[in-house]
Amino acid sequence: MAEAKKRALITGITGQDGGHLAELLNEKGYEIFGIIRGQHNPKREATESEFPYVTLIEADLTDASSLVRAMQLAKPDEVYNLGAISHVGYSFKDPMLTSDVTGKGVLNMLEAIRLTDTENKVRFYQASTSEMYGGLEYNRPKNGYTEEATFHPRSPYGVAKLYGYWITRNYRESYNMFAVSGILFNHEGDRRGIEFVTRKITNAVARIKLGLQDHVELGDLWPKRDWGYAGDYVEGMWRMLQQDVPKDYVLATGETHSIEEFLDTAFKHVGIDDWKPYVKQNPAFMRPAEVDVLLGDPTKAEKELGWKRKVDFPGLVKLMVDHDLAIESTKL
């Protein structure tokens, strides 16, 4: 008799990580369900077209009863909570919504699992973030932030994510749930939204190369981030839920690069050696509180999960630029 397929429920299915995770789980033979918000979600058609193997369920992280219904419909073995108001800059503009979705939404999902999973078999993954650390000098370890490092979030997004992290840990300790947080450092790729600085840069570079625009406006250029490829990171998420014991893990590359370095790599890839004439700084894109440096130490994940990033920094930037070149060239 054939073994039953594993079933997975993904919140944030229309986002970057949701798309990569859906592809990975499909390759592994899962039956996949994705939560989509709203009856007339503008991303529904594209999501159904790209992922015909995903069954979409209408629900909302701010509506606990809809999440209970989603659990009853999907009957998942694994739940990946990737849904969030995930743009750091936007979180300053609407901190209340960020708190409701990115913070309290985690509690709503955990409660939905607790109320429906009578045998306590569901495994839960919470998408945590390096923004919880804050990158301040006093709490910045020399070799990068580990799972034991001190948190000091510097944005409403980081604060909301920290609540999500602690409530996940609380449910693990209080109800013996298999609930873990993946503390992921910046991960980018061809699915990244155009509102994020990395994709904004690669899209602009492609358009400048093709003569479709003459400059790009950015905020601060000095912050340094630990950038990896999102396609690599979703495998780490999956591996966390395959362990015997639920633990939290940092996923990172272990190296940092500034926005200036990102610009330099992206422009040089299209044959432009000096990027400065094409970049203008705009105070509107500068945050009230900026994180200086975020560097992760993935030692624990590498040792215990057997996970390691595959795409390096130059490879990531080139992948993104090439993707945008292909898209923008169709507009000529």
Secondary structure, DSSP 8 states (H G I E B T S, - for coil): ------EEEEESTTSHHHHHHHHHHHHTT-EEEEEE-STT-TTHHHHHHH-TTEEEEE--TT-HHHHHHHHHHH--SEEEE--S---HHHHHH-HHHHIIIIIIHHHHHHHHHHHH-TT---EEEEEEEGGGTTT-GGG--TT-B-TTS-----SHHHHHHHHHHHHHHHHHHHH--EEEEEEE--EE-TTS-TTSHHHHHHHHHHHHHTTS-S-EEES-S--EE--EEHHHHHHHHHHHTTSSS---EEE--S--EEHHHHHHHHHHHTT-S--GGGEEE-GGG--SS---B--B--HHHHHHT-----S-HHHHHHHHHHHHHHHHHTT-
